[in-house]
Amino acid sequence: MDESHKIRRRSFVQGLGLLAGLSALSAGSATARPPDIDPLRPFQLPSPRLEPFRETLPVLPGISGGNLELRAASSMHRFHPDLPSSPSLGYGGMDYLGPTIEAHVDQLVTVRYANDISAYPLAADVDPGLHGVSDLDRTQVPTSLHLHGGVTAPQFDGHPELIQRPGEGLVHEYTNGRAAGNLWYHDHAMGMTRLNVYAGLVGMYFLRDDVDTGAAGNSLGLPTGEFELPMILQDKVFTSDGRQSVRSTWLTPQGSWDPATPGDVGVVNGVVWPKVEVARGLYRLRLLNAATYSVWNLHFANRMRFWVIGSEGGLLAAPAPTDHVRLSPGERADLLVDFSMLEPGTTVELRNDEPVPLAVAQRGTQVMPVFCRFDVGSAKGFTGSIPQQLNSVAAEPASPDVVRNLTIMQLSRPSDYPSITMSLNNLRFTDSDIELPRQGAVEQWNLINITTEPHPIHLHLVAFRVVGRQSLDTAALMQRYPVPDLGVRWTPSAEEFVTSSLRPPEVWETGEKDTVIVDANSITRVIVRFPTADELGFDPDATFARGSMADHSAHGEAGMGDLQGYVWHCHMLDHEDHDMMLRYRVVT
């Protein structure tokens, strides 16, 4: 590893850190105050003090139809009344984020995508030391449109090396051959995903069917129209002039990759700490964690009960009552919340109390504790009841034909100290020792996390079911099976090192998923079936030509030859970009 690359990897250092969040609020109605700095753990690069709940949650516009145009473009966006408008990216004519696309199961949607980005809001943060990134990317920004959760032919999936630069585009065909559910679309360009998504290239994609129609009078009695709210949750840091910033510490120089970029400000649908005005009735909240790093444990301030009705793969078999839901980057939750239980004039905040991982806590990071406030009015809202049943076809996982062990790693190697090497299976993205599941096979993937923080793992193309989790004696595993040099597969069985019984999936994880939290020092087991070409209507192993090529000097084989297959990766976008992502192919 050359010295400049080692310096760029050195961002995962221990140091001072992040702003303390909003002060703890009493349950139920309360008045929040802006964040304060904890003098014992000062945030080196804090956002300016911003008063929460100044603006109303915006309703994201929707588009539908069989032929759509989606343009990524530069714009200006104001996140808070006390901040000036600042550079951003948006899709489909929006100045930040993108419109909510509505489609129907098994009906083809053609999306004509174009990259019209001019000025890049985060040009100074581009790190040409990352795999597949060059200085050209500061001005000729690469993009790649990915439908997250889509069952999509490989050439339309948003492969990170199939990029479009400004003035280029790609026609995507989405066959929508999966269950109705809450998908989303976002940028997926190699080494640039965290920056492009942070700058604004995110949108929701609701897939409907003849039961979950999205229309009034649907057979499930689900709220629709103004009572169905898409909510894109993010955390951010802002500079004093209102610009988006991915920096939380002076210890990471600007232009160098940082593996952890939590924010000190909550943002929903592009607004800082909005208020949500609700009637006294039932609402369907469709939540997306679109953060680049942060995991959140979401709950209402008064700990009131709500119902989870769906996750990434669609509706659950039946509503699951709970008072919290834990979401990692890329995960979605479909909720029913009954505000008729609250008196007019009540306010209740949507909060987070997920502890920050040890590595970033040692930098001073603290919990960002609130996203928005719901203000209950006097008007009567949607008066339907909670359904008893939802998805009659939700099946239990099948028995696996194959069991694979896969490892999630971030190691400080003696030759590189104090840098951190992030990887899956101890491999680099360009290494050829990839997974080759067969079409029609049912496999169990044992996701073994030997790190000290959780990682959300996302598989493109497929959905899976969570079997459960077990704690792991990581030190004993690594002592028994020492880790070889980077580039040599390391996927030992961890069965003799488990330290707990199998914990079943959480109530919000009982349906099909495409992204799952793999907690620190643990194994998460999932069952996945890989579809056949006949079932898909396309060849999942077809080769396809790459688009524009970056300057891939010093990055091995990247940028050479045709592309093939899909990817699986950590959906902490900071990690995905460097280098916690691998290819895989579904073969005959």
Beta strands, then each sheet from edge to edge (+ up, - down):
strand 1: 62-64
strand 2: 67-77
strand 3: 86-91
strand 4: 100-104
strand 5: 109-116
strand 6: 145-148
strand 7: 169-174
strand 8: 181-187
strand 9: 202-208
strand 10: 228-238
strand 11: 244-245
strand 12: 265-268
strand 13: 271-272
strand 14: 275-280
strand 15: 282-289
strand 16: 296-300
strand 17: 306-311
strand 18: 314-322
strand 19: 325-327
strand 20: 332-338
strand 21: 347-352
strand 22: 370-380
strand 23: 402-411
strand 24: 421-424
strand 25: 442-449
strand 26: 455-459
strand 27: 464-471
strand 28: 515-518
strand 29: 522-529
strand 30: 543-544
strand 31: 563-564
strand 32: 566-570
strand 33: 581-584
sheet 1: 1+ 4+ 9+ 8- 6+
sheet 2: 3+ 2- 5- 7+
sheet 3: 11+ 10- 12+ 13-
sheet 4: 11+ 10- 15- 20+ 17- 18+
sheet 5: 14+ 22+ 21- 16+ 19-
sheet 6: 24+ 23- 25- 29+ 27-
sheet 7: 28+ 26- 32+ 33-
sheet 8: 30+ 31-
end
